[in-house]
Amino acid sequence: MNDALLMNAVRLHQAGDLVGAERLYGAVLRASPKHAQALYLLGYVHFQREQYTEAEQLIGQSLQVNPRSPDAWYNRGCALQRLQRHGEAVSCFDRAVALKPDYDEAWTNRGVALLALRRHMDALDSFNRALALKPLDLEALSNRGTTLLELKRYEEASADYDALFELAPDFPYAAGNAALARAYCCDWRRLDEDRRRLHADQQAGRAVVSPHASTLIVGDPVDQLRAAQSWVAERCAESPRPLWRGERYRHDRIRVAYLSADFHSHATAYLAAGLFEAHDKARFETAAISFGSDDTSAIRSRLMRAFDRFIDIRDKSDHAAAILLREMEIDIAVDLKGFTQDARPGILAFRPAPVQVNYLGHPGTMGARYIDYLIADRMIVPEGHERHYSEKIVFMPDSYQANDEKRVIAPRTPTRAEEGLPDAGFVFCSFNGSFKITPELFDIWMRLLKAVDGSVLWLLDDNPPAVRNLKREAEARRVIPQRLVFAPRKALEEHLARHRLADLFLDTLPCNAHTTASDALWAGLPVLTCTGNTFAGRVAASLLSAVGLPELIADSLPVYESLAMKLAHDPAALSALKTRLAATRDSATLFDTGRFTRHLESAYVMMWERAQHGLPAESFAVTAARP
C-alpha cells in the first residue's frame, strides 16, 4: 500500500503537482512515520516552496533513518544555505561528497557556503574540484571568479569571467565582473570594449553589472540606477510580508540602529566613530548591528563603547536579523553598507523598521523601495538629479560625510628616502585604490610628469598586477616607470603622516576619493578634483566645499589639468593653499563632528516625525546649525 502511495506521490511531484504530492507523502508518513524516502521527498517539496526551515527539518529526519543518502545530505545543505547557516551547510556537503566524490553540484555549493564564510582558499579548492568534474559548470566558474576577485587574484578572476561570458553571454554579471576585475588591476586594454558592452546591455535591460561595480566603472547615473534596481529585484527583493506594518512606537528616545560589517579597522569606522560617540544619548538610543569580523583592534573597542547596544548578528540569517530589529522596535535603521563588500541589504528587505536609510558606505542609490532616504548634500545630488535615486534625498547643509575630529596623525614625518621618494622634486599623489584610476586620468598625470621636471607620481601599492600594468602604461606614454613611486599600506596614523611629503593630491573620475580625500585634507594636503555626473564622482567636491577650498574643484578634465599644471609651477599659490588649509582645518565644517551630528540628528527627528504621523518619506533639507 505504502509503495503504491509513494509511487503515485512521486509521479505527482515530477508533474509539478506539489499539493498532491505533499498530500500523498503525508499519507505514507502517517502509516510509516520513519519512511526515509517519504521524509526526504516531502522535505524537498517544502524546499521547492521556499519553506527552508521545514525542508531542513524533514530532510534531517530522513537522514536519521538513512544517513547514506548523498542527495539528502546535499539538499539539506542547500536548505541550510538558504537559511544562511553556512557552517552547517558545509558539514552537509562534506557528507555528500564523502559518499559520492564525483558529486559536482555538492562541490559547487560547498564552495558557495565556504565563500560566504570567507574561507576563500577552501572555497577555491571546492570550485576547482567541481570544475575538474564538470568543466562547463557555469555556477562553479562564476563563483570561482568571485573567489579569485576576493583573493585579489584579479588576472585569474577576469580570465574566469571571460570564459564564462564566452560560454554564456547572458549569464548574469559575467561581463560586468570581468570588467571590474580588469579595473582592479589597471588592465585597460579592453576598457573601451567593456564600456560599450556594459552600456548596451544595460540599455537592453540585462543584469550585467553589479551596483558596486557600477559606481567604479560606470559614469552614468541612469545606468547606475538600473544596475541597483536589477540587482535588488534578483538578489534582495522586497518581502511581500513586511515585519513592520504601520505600528506607532512610543519610546522615551528615538531608537537608531546602524547596520554594518565594518565595525573594525575600516574606512567607514574611522569616519563615523566620532559621530557614534557624539550622539545625544538623552534623545537617541543607538545600536550597532554588526555582521563583520571582530579584529580586536582599538577602533573596534572604541566603537563597542560608543553605542548603547552592540549586537553581533553574524550567526543570524537576514530574516532572523530583521526579526531582531522589529523586536527591538527600532525607529530608524541605517544601512552603512549598501552593496559594498559583505553587505546584507536583505535584512532591510523584510522592512523591520518604520524608517530605513542608505548612508555612507555605498556612494549611490540602492534602487530599493524599502529604503526610504539617502543622506546626501546639494553638491552630491544637484538640482535635477533626484530622479536618479529611488530614495528620497536628505540634503545636509555642509557635506554629507561624517568625519572624526579625533583622528590621530603620527607626530613623526618619515623622510623621503624612507618612502622611496627622490630627495627633491614635485610630488603628485593619489592614494586612491588602483581600481579608480582610468586611462583618461592617467593620460593627464603622465602629461603633468613630462611638463614638471623632476616630478614623481606617488600611488598606492594596491596589488602587483596593477603596479606592473601602470608601469607598462607609463612607458607607453613615454614616461620612465621609475617616476611612479608605489606606497605600501601602513597603519592609519603613519599613513596620514606621510601625506606631509606630498605636494598635491590628484583625484580620480568617475569615482572620486572619498575617505581617501578626507584623509588627505585632514593631513593638510590639498586635493584637486573634477566633478562627475554621479554620487561617487562628486564626493571630493562636497568635501572641498565644506573645508573651504572650492577653487580646487574643476568642472571638466581640461580645467583639472590646467589647475594641476598651474599649481605645480606656482609654489607660492600652492603654499598659500596649504597654509589656509592648516589654519582653517580645525574650524572647517567638514571636520566639526559635533555640528555634523546635530545636523544628522535633526534629519532623524524629521524622518521620525513623518513616520509618527503616518506620512510617506519625502525629500527635505536640514537647516544649518548656528556656529
N, C-alpha and C positions, 0 to 999 in steps of 0.2 A: 504493500500500500504506500509506504513512505517513498520507495523507489519511484513509483509511478508519479506521485505528487511532485517529487523533486525534478523528474524529467519534464513534467509539464511546466513547473516554475522556471526551469532553465530555458525552455522554448519561449515562454512569455518574456523573460528577461532579454534574450537575444533579439526578440522582435521589438524591444523598446517599451514594452508594457511594464513599467516599474511598479505600478499599483497592483496589477495582477500578480506579478512575481513576488512582491512583498507578502501578499495575502497567502500564497501557497507556501513560501518559505516559512512563514509563521505557523501554518498548519503542520508542516513537517516537524518544527521545533516543539510544538505542543505535544506531539506524540513522542519525540526523541529530543529532549532539551539539550543534549550534548552532541548533536549531529554536526560534526566539524564542517562539512561542506555547506550545509544549510546556514550555519552561523556565518561562515566566510562570505557566502554569496549574498546573504541579507545585509551584511556589513557593506558589501560592495554597492548594493542598491542605495544605501544611505550615503556612501561616498559620491555616487553619481548625482545625488540630490544636494550635494554640498553640505550634508549634515555630518561633519567630520568627527565630532565627539562621539556620536553614536556609532559611526563606522569603525573608529579606532577601538571602541569597547567591544563590539561584536566580533571583529576580526581577532582581537586579543583573546576572546573566549574560545574561538575556534583553534587558536594556537595552543591553548592549554590542553586541548584534546589531541591535536595533531601538530606537533612542533616541527615536523619535517616538510612543511609546505613552503617552498621558496616564494610562490606567488602571494601567499598570505602574509609572510614577513614583508615582502615588497609593498603590498598595498596598505598594510598597517603603517609602514614607514611613510608612504605618501600622505596618509591621513594626518599623521603627526606633523609632517611638513606644513600642511595647510593650517594646522593649529599653532604653527611657529614653535613647536617643541623639537628643535633641530637636533639636539643631542640624543634624544630618544630615537629620533628618526634614523640617525647614523647607526645606532645599535641594531635597528631592524634591518637596514640594508646590509650591514655586516653579516647578519644571519642568513639573509637571502643569497649573498654571493658565496658564503661558505657552503651552502647546499647546492648552489648552481653557479660555478665560477664563470661561466660564459653568459651570465645574465647582464647584458649590456645596459638595459634600462635601469637596473638596480645600481650599476656602477655610475651611471649619469646622475641619478637622483641622489646617490650618496655624495657625489661631488657638489651638488647644489646645496645640500644640507651643510656640508663642511665649509662651503663658501660663506654661507650665512653665519657660521660660527667664526669666520675669519681665520680658519685653519687653511691657509692658502696652498701650502705645499702639499698637504694631504688631498685637498680638492683637486689640485693639478694632477696628482697621481691617479685619482679616480677617473678623471676625464680622459687621461691618456689610455687607461685600461679600456674604457668604453669605446674609444675610437680605434683601438687595436682590434677590438671585436667587430666593430661596425664603422668603418672609415667614413661613411657618408651620414653619420648621425648628426643632424643639424643642431639639435639641442646641445649635444655634448660639445660640438665645435664652437657654438656661440658662447657657452659657459666657460670653455677653456680660454677663449679670447678675453672674457671678462676677468678671469682669474689672473691671466698674464698682465692685464691692464692694472689690476690691483697690486701686482708684484713689481710694477714699473718696468716690465719687460716689454716695452712698447712696440719694438720692431716685430717681435713674435706675435704680439696681440694683433697688430694690423694685418699680418700675414694670415692669421686665422679668420679674421673678419672678411678679408678679401676673398679667401677661399669659400667662405660661407655665402658671400654675395654672388660668386660665380655659380655656385650650386643652386642657390635660391634667391634670385634678385629681389623678391618681395619679402624675404624674411625680415621681420620687424627689427629695425635699428641696426641692421648689419652695415649698411653704408655709412650711417652716422657714427657708429662706433669705430669703424676703420678710419674715418677722417679724424676723429678725436684722438685715437692712438698716434696717428702721424703728427697731429698738432703737439702732443705732449713731448715728442722727441724732435720737434722742429724739422720734420721731413716735409718740405714744401713742394716736392717735385710733382705731386699730383693735386696740389691745392686748388687750382682753377677748375679742374675736372670735378673734384669733390664738391666745391661750392655750387657749381652748375647743377650737379645731380641732386644735391640736397634741396636746393630751392625748387627745382622742377618736381621732385617727389612730394614736397610739402604742398606745393600748389595743387597737386593731384590728390591730396588728402591721404597720402600714405604715411604710416608710422615709421619714420626714417631717422629722426634724430631725437635724443632724449632732451628733456628740458635743461639739464645740467650742461650737456654738450652745446645746446643752442646758445647759452649765454656766452660761451667761449668762442664759438666759430661762426655764429650767425649774427649779423648786424642789423637785422630787420625785425622790428617789434611785432609785426603781423605774423611772421614765421615763428617767433618765439612763443606767442600766444597759442598758435596752432600746435606747436610741439607740446606745450604743457597740457592743453586740453586733450590731445590724443593720448598722452601718457596716462593721465588721470582716468580717462574712460577705460583704458585697458588694465591698468595696474592697481588703482586705488579709487574705484568709483564710489560715489555717494551711496551709503547704505539706504535701502528702502525702509529700514526700521530704525530711525534715529533714537538715540538714548535720551536726549533732552527733547521734551515735547511741549515747550512753552511754559514750564513752571517758573514762578517768581520766587527767587530766594530772598530771605530776609536775614542778612548777616550783619554783624557789627562792623566788619571790614570787607572790602571788595577782595574776593579771592582770585589771585592771578597765578596761573601755572605756566612755567616756561618749560617747553619740551625740547630736549637736545641730546645728541650723542657726544657733545663737545664740552662737557663739564670736566675738563682736564687740560693738559698743555696743548692749547689750540687757539687759533686766532680769535675765534668768537669769544672764548673765555677771557682772553686778555682785553678785548674791547669792552666787554659787558660787566666785568667783575665789580667795577665801581658803581654801576647802575644798580645791580642787585643789592649792594650794601647800602646805597643811598635811599632806597625806598622808604617812604614814610610808614613805619610799622603801626602807627595809630590808625591809619586809613586803609592800609593794604596788608593782606596776609599772602605771603608768597611761597610758592612751592617749586622745587626743581624736580622735573620728571626726567630722570636720566636713563638713557639706554646705550650709553657708551662705556668704554673701559675705565677702570679706576687705575690711574697710573701712579697713585700715591704721591703726586707732586705737591709742591707748595700751593700752586694755584687751585688744585683740587680741594685741598684742606680749606683754603680761603673761601671757596665757593660753598662748601658744605656749611660753613659758619654763617654765610650771608643770608640763607633762606630760613624761613620758619620751619619748612619741612624739606628734606632732601630724600627722594624716593628712587631707588634703583629698580627699574622695571625690565631689566634685560631678560628675565626669565618669563615674562608675560607676553602673550600674543597681543596683536593690535586691539582685538576686541576686548580682551581682559584689561588692557591698559585703559581703554576708553571707559569701560565699566568703572574702573577705579576713579577716574576723573569725575564721572557722574555721581558716584557715591560720595566723593569729596565735596560735591556741589560747587565745583569751580565756576566762577562767573566769567572769567576771560582766560582762554587757552592760547598761548603764544607759541607758534611753531618757529623755532630758531634754526631749523634745518632746511625746510623746503624740499629740494630734490638733491641736495649735496650729499657727500659720502655718508653712508649709514643712516640716511633719512628714513623716517617712518611716517609718511603722510597718511597712511592707512588708519592711524589712530583717530585722527580728527574726521576721517570719512564716516565714522559712526555718530558724528555730531554729539559729543558728550557735554558740550558747554554752550551756553546761550550766545557767547561771542567768541569767535575764533579768528586769529590774527596771523598773518605772514610777516615775519620780521627778521632782518639782519643776515641770516645765513645764505638765502637764495636771492641773488640780485635780479629779481624779475617776478612776473606773475606766476601763480600756481595753477591758474586755469581751472580752479575747482569751485563749484557752487557752495561748498561747505566752508570755504574760507571767506570771511566777511570783509576783512580790512587788510590793507597793506600800509605799513608805515613808510613814508617817503617824505619828500620836500619838493618845493617848486622847481628846483634845479633838476632833480631826479625825474620828475614827471611834469614837464612843462605843459602849458595850456594846449589842449587838443590831443594830448597823448593818453588821456584817461581811458579812451576806447580800447587801448591795447592791454588792458588789465581786467581780469574777471572780478577782482576785488574792488571795493570802494576805497578811495585813497584818503589817508590821513596825512595832511600836509603839516610837517613840523616847521616851526618858524626859523630855525637855523639849519643845521644839517640833520638828516635822518639818522646819522651814525652815532651810536653811543661810543664814548671813549673814557678811559680810566686815567684820571689825573694823578694816580699814584704809581704809574709805571716807572720802574727804576731803570736808569741808564748807568752802565758800569762807569765808574769815575775815570778809569784809565783808557786813554785813546791808544789803540795799537799803532805801531809805526807802519809806514807804507811798505817797508820791506817785509814785515810780518804778514801783510795781507797780499803780497805778491804784486804790489803796485810799483811803478817806477818812482824814483826819487823826486822827479819833477814832472810837470805837465798837467793839463786839464783832465779831470776825471768825470766823464759822463757815467751815470749809474742807473741801473734798472734792476731792482731786486725782485721784480715780478717772477712768478713761475714761468718757466720757458714756454708753456703752452699758450701764454698770452702774446707771445712775440709773433708778428706776422711779417711776410716779406716786404709789405709796403712800408712798415715802420723801420725794418732793418735797412732798407734802401736809404732812408733818411739818415739813420745812425751812421752808416758807412760813409755817406757824403760828409757828415759832420767830422768824422775822424780824418778824412782826407783834407778837409779845409782848416782844421785846427792842428797845427804842428805839435807833435809830442803828446797828443791826447790819447786816452785809452777809454774803452767801454768796459765797465765793471758790472758783471752779470752774476746771477746766482748759479752755482754748480748744481743743477737740478737732477740731471741723470746723464750718464756717459754718452748715450746716443745723441742727446741734444747738444752737448758740448762738441762732439765730433761734427754734427751737421752744421752748427753755427760757424765753426771754423771753416768748413768747406764753403759755406755761403759767403763768408768774408773774402776768402780767396777768389771766388767767382766775381766779386766786386772790386778786385784788385786792392784789397786791404790785407796786410800780413796778419795771420791768425794771432800772433803774439800781442797784438793791440787789443785783443779780447782777454780780459782777466776774469777768472771764474772764482767766486767766493764760496767756500764750503759753508754748510749750515753750522750755526753756533747757537748757544743759549741766547735767549732774547736780550738780556741786559748787555751782553757783549756785541750782539748783532746791532743793537741800537747805537752803541758807542762807535762802531766802525763807520757809521754814516758820516762822522765828522771828517773823514778823509776824502769824501766826495765833494764835487763842486755843484753838480746839477743832476737831479733825478729826472729821467726821461720816461714818461708814461706810455702805456700801450693802448691799442684800439683794435677791435671793437670792445674788448673787455679791459677796463682800466685797472689800475692798482686800487685796492680797497683798504684792507688793514695795512697793506704794504705802504700805501701813501700816507696813512696816519702815522705809521712808524717813522717815516722819513721826516715829516713835518714836526713831530714830537722831538726828534733828534736834532732839529734845526736845519734840515736840508730842504731847500726849495724844490718843489715838484712842478714840472711843466707838463700840462695835459692838453688833450684835444677832445672836445665833446663829441659823443656819438649820438645815435638815434635811440638807444635802449637804456634801460636802467643801468646795466653793467657798464655802459660806455659813458655814464655821466656822474659816476660816484666821485672821482677825483675833483671834478668841477664843484661839486657840492662841498667837499672838504676845504678846497681853496677859498671858496666864498666865505665859509664860516671861520677861517683862520685869518682873513683879511688880506689875501693875495690874489684878487680876481684878475690882475694883469697877467697871471701865468696860465690863464685859460684861453686856449686858441680855439677858434670856431672852424678851422679847416687844417688839413695837414700841411699845405704850403705856409700858412701863418705859423704853425707849430715849428716847422723847420727854420723859418726866418727868425723867430724868437730865440730858439736854441742857439743859432749862429750868432745872433747879436750878444746874448749873454756870455757866450764863450769868448768873444772878442772884446768884451767891455767889463773888465774886472771891477770897476767902481760900481757899475749898476748891479752886478751880482752881489757884491759885498753889501750894498745898501739893502738888498732884499733879505740877505741873511741877518743883517743887524736888526731889521724891522721884525723879522720872524722871531728872533731871540727876545726882543723887547716886548712883544705882544703875545707870545705863546701862552703864557700863564693866564692872561686875561681874555684870550680869544674864546668865543662861544663854543668852538669845536671841542675844546678841552675842559669846559666847565661841566663837570659831571653832575653837580647838584642842579644846575639850571636845566640840563637835558632831562634829568629825572623828573623834575617838576613838570616839564612840558609833556613828557610821556604819561605821567600820572593824570594830567589834565585830559589827555586823549582817552585814557582808560575810563575816566569818570564819564565823559561824553558818550562813549560806546555803551557803558553800563546803564546810563540813564535811558538811552534809547531802548535798550533791551527791556528794561524795567517797565517801560510804557508800551511794550509790545510793538514798537516801531521797527521797520526794517533798517538794515545798515544803510548809511548814506555818507558820501564824501564830505569832509569838513576840514577846516584849517584851525590849528591850535594858535591861540593868541599868545604872543611873546610875553614872557615874564619881564618885569622891570629889573634892570641890572642891580 
